[in-house]
Amino acid sequence: MKDRLDGWTWNSGDSDMEAGSGPPSRDRYAVPRLRRTLAQSARAAAAWIHARWIRLVTVATVLALAIGGWQTYAYLTRYHEQMTGPHGAFPTALGAAAPERPGRVLASGDDAPAAVVGGLVLHERDNGIMANNVRTDRTYWHYGREKTALIAETVVSGAVVLWYADGLAVSVDLRSGKPRWHTKVAERVREDSGDRVWRAGGTVVINQQDRLTGLSARDGKQLWSAAPPRECKGWDHRPPLELSGAEAFDATRCSGSDGDGLYGVDPASGRSRWHIEDRTIGYGRLGDHTLVSLTETGSLVTVDVSGSRPRTHSSFLSHDEYLRGISDGMVIVSSGDNTSVTARQVRNDSSSTVLWTVKAGRGRALGFPRTTDGRVYIPQYRSPVEAKQQKVPGSAQLLVLDARTGHELHRAELPASLYRSSDNLDVSTMAVLGAKYGVVRVGWSGFLVSPEDQVTLAE
């Protein structure tokens, strides 16, 4: 075979091939293929899939970690949250009910608790909540937020819901101290607005003067929003009354009445079921569908709100008695000078029967009681005014009475620390602030009282 290049001609090494024989066949020089068995093919396919699956999982894991880290960073910086804990095992409660023989004063640190829930003592902070172990007073967890202030809080469904000045509501799990949900309810809230947060079954109610807002306690979803009734200017910040199927909220500056009205609001929908003109000092819950109050003129008033139209009954009681406590058909009234209290069994038609009367010791007064677990807890104390006038130290006791007979079951001396701010207690009344989970909290009730002026007792 002759090749030509730049005018030269020479014989190539393939000249021995016959002319016109064409190019060699591909199969002539091909390496014979090795045939795989079915098992080998299956193993090869599995190895291929496994390699790519590992690569896919690795990529997905890296992406998830990156996204999770960014979300965590954005989550914390978005809400400016600060969290510590939980530390150690979850604290157990001192008891399920109120103690029968309270007398041991529990350590409470530098301030008084906002609430005792199970084995946790909740303390308010300017920016959040600190939960301490009820037995040791050691911090279990702390939750707070920067650049805003805490307005109010309430405990509901195993969490404490915090309401902040920037309008954000946060549900913090009691066991972990970590947030469950965040919900923006308002743009900005004044720290002195008096706005509150209340529990209403499975609903969290944000109580602002211009509206009520219902949030799901489970996920923080806004369920409803209710403006004040057309005839009223705003909602009052007093605690609502929990009735069967409704929460009774006070509305203020209402036309057609003496200024206030009481509205039964469905906590699931925010709809108003009924309303009554509130011409009394204030109603309390007598039963599932019954309200009770004692008017300034001395009349005992009961209102049946089981239907859409409340039915009211009244009977004259006394000009010199004041309503002090209500529990399961029983009301406790005090004399005008707070030297005696009387328990009455009240029926729906406002008729009543005296169950018992207890008188205070000489130079002592009886404060606001609390009835629970078949017992009445009531403080007996020397008023700070009299203690200063007589130049004697203040002293007080906690009385535990049988709710049906008034028989004294137990008496405990209260610490002198209750009088450490006596200059601010001139217009205050001693009260039982809580009785549950194996503890009783006793302190002063009044506008000029520091929240530190209270003590916690256990058995």
Secondary structure, 3 states (H helix, E strand, C coil): CEEEECCEEEECCCCCCCCCCCCCCHHHHCCCCCCCCHHHHHHHHHHHHHHHHHHHHHHHHHHHHHHHHHHHHHHHHHHCEEEECCCCCCCCCCCCCCCCCCCEECCCCCCCCCEEECCEEEEEECCEEEEEECCCCCEEEEEEECCCCEEEEEEECCEEEEEECCCEEEEEECCCCCEEEEEECCCCCCCCCCCEEEEECCEEEEEECCEEEEEECCCCCEEEEECCCCCCCEECCCCCEEECCEEEEEEECCCCCCCEEEEEECCCCCCEEEEEECCCCCCEEEECCEEEEECCCCEEEEEECCCCCCEEEEEECCCCEEEEEEECCEEEEEECCCCEEEEEEECCCCCEEEEEEEECCCCCEECECEEECCEEEEEEECCHHHHHHHCCCCCEEEEEEECCCCCEEEEEEECHHHHCCHHHCCCCEEEEEEEECCEEEEEEECCCCCCCCEEEEEC
